[in-house]
Amino acid sequence: MTSNFPASLIPAHDAARLRTLHQFQIVNTTPEQIFDDYVAWAAQLFGVPISLISLVDADYVWFKALAGATGIPGLARNESMCSAAILSGDDVVISDYKPESCQLIKPDVAQAIGLNFYAGAALVAQDDSRLGMLAVIGKEPRGFSAAEADLLTRLAGLVSRTIELRYRYLAADQLAEWEDAQHELSKVLDDNAALARYLASRNQGIDLEDAEVTQPIVRCLENVDRVLTRRLG
């Protein structure tokens, strides 16, 4: 584990953070394709079996999207690494699931299904409230390079902006526009996924330390960013 955590799982500013979270009207909502696409691509990009988008509520951590597992809507707040990870000031929180790694949570659930690695980047609103995490999770202990951390942070930023875009459309009762935005973003991510599959097959895995590999991936992220920038105005 490389991150330090505070003494309490519930920070002093949590009420304000929760108000911001609930303003987005995304907690405990049904799956939506674009968020499913984000986690599928993250799992593929980082070579892990599980990736998720979490939203940390008062007592429960909801999984807005989850790749690599089914039938798990979320976890109690004191059982989810994401609830501890939002408390860290680090850009990316890297941990294992040993009890001594983070005293704030119970690792029982993770250990029961054999999870041993966690890396997460915060989903941050414009007022700097941390809504949840984009996390990649593995069953084997592993390192996480600076290049990987940078890409995870970039991807989390795109997820955060997509949450904002979703709210703007739904608050304005523009459901058709939101569906159209999802379709456009998903098409770009499909291109990203095809690139990741090609890189993985060519190199027997994606080496994010290789600039020749990361450059086209970064360009794909920039394409998603351009769509979000145009639609957010």
N, C-alpha and C positions, 0 to 999 in steps of 0.2 A: 504494500500500500504506500502511496506517495502523498496523500492529502491529509491535512489536519482538519478536525471537526470541532465545533464548539461543544460546550457541556450539555446543552439542551437541544432536543429535537425540534422544539417549538420556539422560534426566535421571538424577540420582543415585538418585531414589526409584522408578525404573521397576519394580524387582522387586516392590515392595509394590503398585504400581498394577496390575501384571499379575496378581498373586494375587487382587486384588479383581475384576478383569475376568473371570477364569476361574471364580470362584465363581458367577457368574451363569449359567454353562453355555449361553452364547448365541453364542460364537465359532464361525464356520464351521457354522452351522445352516441348515436349509432356510428358504425364505421363509415368512412368516406374514402373514396378511391385514392385521392392524392396522398393522404397520410399513409395509407397502406403501401403506396409506391415508394414513399420516402424510406420506410423501414426496410422494405425488400431490397432497395438499392444499397442501403447502409450495410446490411448483413452481407451482401455480395461483395461490396467494396472492401470491407475489413476482414472478410473471410471468417465470419463467426456464424454460429447456428441460430442465434437469437438477436433481434434488434427490436426496440420499442420506443414509442413516444408516450411519455407519462405526464400526467397532470396531478400535482400534489395538492389534494384537498385537505380539509381540516383533520379528518380522521382516516382518510382512505386515499390511496394512490391509484387513479384511474389510468388504464392503458387505452389511449385513443387509438393506437395502432400497435400491432404486435406481429412480428414475423418469426416463425420458427416454433410456435406453440399455439394451441387453440383452447378455447373454453376458459380463458383466464381473464376476467374483466379488470382485475387489478389486485392489489394487496393492501392489507392494513398498513397504516402509515409507519408503524414501528417494525414492519417486516420488509420494507422496501428500501433498497440502497438509494433509490432516487430521492427519497425524503431527506436523507442525510446529505446527498450530493448537492442539493440546491442551497445548502447552508455554506458551502465552501466558496471561497473567493477565487479558486483556481479556474482557469478557462476550461480545463478538462479534468474531471475527477477520475482517478484510476485506483481500483481497489480489488481485493479478493473478498471472499465470503467467510473468512475465518473470524471467530468471535472477537479476537483481539484486534482485528483490523478497524472496526468501527463499533464502539460501545453503545451507540445510539440505537442500533437496530438489532433485531433477532435474526440470525442467518439461517434459521431452521428450514424455511421453505426452499431457499436457494440450495442449501446443502442436501436436502432431501432429493432434489432432482439433478444433483451433480454439477451445479454451476460453480465455477472457480475463478472467473475473471469478469470484471466490470469496467467499462470506460463510458463516461457520460459527459455531454456538454449541455449547459443550461439553455432552456427556452426563455428568452428574456423579452419582456414587454417594453414599450417605449419609456415607461416611467421607471425602468430598471428592476421591476418586480420579476422574480424568477418563478415562472409558472410551472415548470416541470423540467424534464430532461429528454434529450435524445440519447439513448444508450445502446451500446453494443455489448453483448454478453457471450462468454464462451465457457466451455466445459473443461478447458485446459488452461493452466496458468500460462501467461505469455507477457511479453513486453509490449509497449505501445510507444512508438517513436514520436519525435516532434512533428514529423511530416504527417503522421496519422492524426495526431492531436489537432493540427491545423485544419485538416480536411473535415474532421468531425465538428469542429467549431464552426466552420463555414456552412456545413450542412445544417447544423442546428439553427444558425441564423436564418437560413431559408425557410425552415419549418416555422420559426417564430413569425416571420413576415407573412407566411401563408395563413397562420392563425388570425393575424390581423386582417388580411384580405377577406377571409371567410366571414369575420364579424361585420366588416363594412357592408358586404353584399347582403347578408342575412338581416342586419339591422335596417337596411333600406328596402327590405322585402324584395330583393332582386335574386330570387332563387335560380332563375334561368341563367343569369349572368354568372353566378357561382358555379353552376354545373359546367358552363362553358369554360370558365377559368380552370376548373379541375381538369377538363379534357385537354386544354392547351398545355398545362403544366405536366400532365401525365405523358403527353406525347414527347415532350423534351426529356423527361425521365426515362421513357422507353428507349430513346436513343442512347442515354447514359448507360442503361443496363446492358444494351447490346455492346457498347464499347467495353464495359467491364468484363463481359463474358469473353470477348475477343482477347483482351489483355490477359485474363486468367488462363485461357487455353493456350495462348502463345508462350507464356512464361511460366506455366505450371503454378499459377498464383499471381497476385497483384503485388508487386514490390513498390510500395509508396515512397521508398527512398530513392528510386530511380526517376530522375527528372524527366526522362523521355516518356515515362509512364504517367507521371503526375500532370504533365502539361495538358494533355487532352482531357483529363478528368477535370482539371481546374476550368478549362474552357467550357465544359458542360455545365459546371456550377454557375459560371458567368451567364450562360444562356438562360438558366432558370431565373437568375437574379434579374436579368433584363425583362423577362415576362412580368415578374412581380413589380418591378419599378414602374413599368408602363401602366399596369392595372391599378397600382396604388396611387398613381398620379404624382 
